[in-house]
Amino acid sequence: METPEEKALAALETRLGVVFTDRQLLRQALTHRSTGKNWPDGLPFHNQRLEFLGDAALGLVVAELLYREFPKENEGDLSKRLVVPVGHLFFMGDNRDDSVDSRFQSSLGFVPIENLVGRAEMIFFSFSPDVRFWQFWRWPEAFDNSRWFKVL
């Protein structure tokens, strides 16, 4: 018999359109450090090590982007582009609200610090990127109920 956790993972796979070959790795990716879970051998069972791997992969992607975008620059000049200039910030979101973050600015994503308004305290609502805001007749199917007035 399938456990509630297995049903939830299967539903996630269906929604994403992906079948994970290693469900244990998926569980680890979805487990926050605060759970305090460990593998049977005592090693931590949470997503921090996977986050480290993801950061390294992201670094590789950014390095390749710079390499292709600036073919006439040497490695020193390319390295300087990885540093956020003084007085600027770099933001990157999960884009679940189809929002625009620093990855889509005209340069490499540096936002002047004076553009920072403040810390987000709450998500008022969220809906599917497939539905445009002006399509009010589609709102009932588009709203993500788990993100209504969610305190961050």
N, C-alpha and C positions, 0 to 999 in steps of 0.2 A: 504494500500500500504506500502511496506517495505521501510524504510528510507535507505540512503546510509550507515549509521552507522550499522544498523541491517544487511545489506548485508555483510558488512565487518566482523562483528562478526560471522555470519553464515559461511563465507569463512574460518575464523580462526578455527572454530570448525571442519570444514571438513578437513582442512589441518592437524590439531592435532589428528583427529580421536576421538574427545571427544565432548559430548553434555553437556553444562553447564546448570544445573537446575536453577541457579540464575544469569541471565544475568546482573543484576544490580551489583552484586559482581564482575563479570568479567569486567564491565565498570570501576569499582573502581580500580581494579587491574591494569588496563591499563592506568589509569589517573595519570600523574605526578603531584607532588606537585606544580610545577610552574604554573599550569593552574589557580590556585586560586579558583577552583570550591568548592561549599559548598552544603550540603544536604539542603532541604527546612527548617529544623530547625536550620540552621546556622553552624552545625558541618562540619569540613573539609571533602571534598569528594576527596580523593586521596589515593594512594597506601601505604603511610607511616605506617598506623596502620596495614595493612596486612603484610608489611615488618617486623614489630615487631613480629607478630605472626609467620611468616616464620623463623625468626631468632631463636625464641624459639623452633620451631619444629626441626630446624637444630641442635640446642644444644642438644635436646633429642636424635637425631640420633647419634651424635658424642659420647654422653655419653654411649649409648648402645653399640656402636662399641668398645669403650675402655673397657667397662665392659666385653664384650665377648672376646676381643683380649688378655686381660691380666687378666685371671681368678684368679691368685694367688696374685694380688696386692690389697692392702687395699684402702679405699676411699681417703686417703691423697695422696698416690702415683698416683692414677688415676687422681686426681685434678691437680697434677703437670704436667701431660701430656697435659692438656688443655692450659697451659701457653706457649706462643711462647718464646723460649730461646733468651737471649740477643745475638745480632749479626745475627739474623735470621728473616725472613719474612714469612708470610703465605699468599698465593694467592689462590683465588678461582674464576673461571670464569664461564660464562654461557655455555661454551662448544659448542657454536653454530657452531664453526669452527672445531669441533672434535679435539680440542687442548688438550694438557695435562697440567694440573695445579697442584697445591700443593696437591690436594687430591690423586694423583697417584704417589707420591714419595715413596721411600723405607720405610721411617718412616711415621710419621703422616702428613707430608707435610711441614716441615720447610725447607726453602730455605736459604742458606747462603747469607748474604747481599752483599757479593762480586760478587754474580751471577747476581745482578740487573744491567742491562745495562742502562735503562732509561725509560722515560715515553713514552707510545705509543701515537703518534700524528695523525696517519692516518691508516685506513684499506685500503690496496691496492686492495684486492679482497677477495671474500669469495665464497666457493662453497659447495655443498651438501656433507655430509660425506659418502653418498652412492657411490660416484664417486671418484676413486683414481686419484691422480694427473697425473699419467702416462697414464691414459685412455683419451688421448687428443680428441678422436672422440666423447666423451660424454660431453666435456666441455660446448657446447652451452646449453645443458639442465641443467647443474649443477651450473652455475654461478648465484649468487644472485645479480641481478642488483642494488638493493637498497644499496649494500655495496661496490660498486666500488669507489675507491678513496674517501672514506668517511672520512672527517676531524672529529676528536674526540674532 
